[in-house]
Amino acid sequence: MPWIQAHLTTSKAQAPLIELLFESLGALATTLEDAKDEPLLEPKPGELPLWQLTRITGLFEGNINSDELRQRINQTLNSDVTLTLELEVLEDKAWERAWLDDFHAMPFGSRLWICPQGKRPDQEDAVIVELDPGLAFGTGTHPTTALCLQWLDRTPLEQLELIDFGCGSGILAVAALKLGAKKVFATDHDLQAIQATAANAEKNGVLERLQLCDSGHLPDHPVDLVMANILAGTLIELKALLTGLTRPGGRIILSGILSEQAERVSEVYAESFMMSPPQQQEEWILLEGYKK
Ligand SMILES: C[S@@+](CC[C@H](N)C(=O)[O-])C[C@H]1O[C@@H](n2cnc3c(N)ncnc32)[C@H](O)[C@@H]1O
């Protein structure tokens, strides 16, 4: 069955009303996006800030009457939105997985490759992570993940115990294990991430050396390396916890930090870590520190 996507660009004030209207007209899902180039950084938990101009998309079953949809929207908003409402027909497809069509084998550093299932790079000594992120974050295409993967590729990991804090798809945990880490503890507050990490570890034959932890069951001893690709605000909030999880002389790798936030995060962690110069990819920064 085809689907219909309705797009409408509106003001910040009207966006919640239109979202509700789409839902009341039977939208199966609604999405809010930036209609101009106005980044919103670091919303606090529970906060849903909106852009001055917000583009709302509603996904409707294909049999919805599009004339009636336009009419109901016009009536509710008391204005003629016919000119700005765009209706788009989507052919039937598993939309949440459609991005996989564009997922290719990608190299990180000198040996490490992230590959969709069944695709292999033409490199004899390649260390391959076969990945299906499911609905969790982490394919390697985002600079914050890429910075961590490149760091793992150039670091000797044998004999090391790691924590992947905020594991998402498990991409970093599995890469570390394939590159020789002794053991990885992976944690995330999102259940889909824990499931995706377990599935990816199994697919790559490293499940035995992986321990999945919910937030209440982190390792009871500090480890050699803690890696966290989360946002800057969360990294600052988690400073005491992440510091306690790193053994003296061990290392911390922090990613998910915009360049203008790096100094603040570095300052906070410098209380307990000797911080190295930041590494940058596009506008994103990776910070590395040795525990004092
Ligand atoms: C940017 S993604 C990183 C995923 C993956 N590690 C990577 O590098 O691509 C951040 C992940 O951290 C998780 N996360 C955010 N805050 C968290 C918290 N306070 N405790 C545990 N997990 C958290 C999110 O659910 C998400 O999966």
The ligand as a Gaussian input file, in Angstrom:
#p B3LYP/6-31G(d) Opt

LIG

0 1
 C       25.415000       9.729000      19.830000
 S       24.809000       8.152000      20.270000
 C       26.318000       7.209000      20.176000
 C       26.116000       5.776000      19.737000
 C       27.412000       5.017000      19.442000
 N       28.182000       4.823000      20.647000
 C       28.252000       5.756000      18.409000
 O       29.335000       6.206000      18.746000
 O       27.794000       5.889000      17.267000
 C       24.593000       8.361000      22.008000
 C       23.973000       7.177000      22.700000
 O       24.019000       7.449000      24.104000
 C       22.807000       7.069000      24.721000
 N       22.690000       7.914000      25.924000
 C       22.481000       9.247000      25.994000
 N       22.481000       9.655000      27.282000
 C       22.686000       8.550000      28.046000
 C       22.790000       8.311000      29.448000
 N       22.679000       9.299000      30.319000
 N       22.999000       7.048000      29.875000
 C       23.118000       6.034000      28.988000
 N       23.022000       6.185000      27.642000
 C       22.824000       7.436000      27.176000
 C       21.757000       7.297000      23.649000
 O       20.617000       6.485000      23.864000
 C       22.515000       6.926000      22.367000
 O       22.342000       5.574000      22.028000

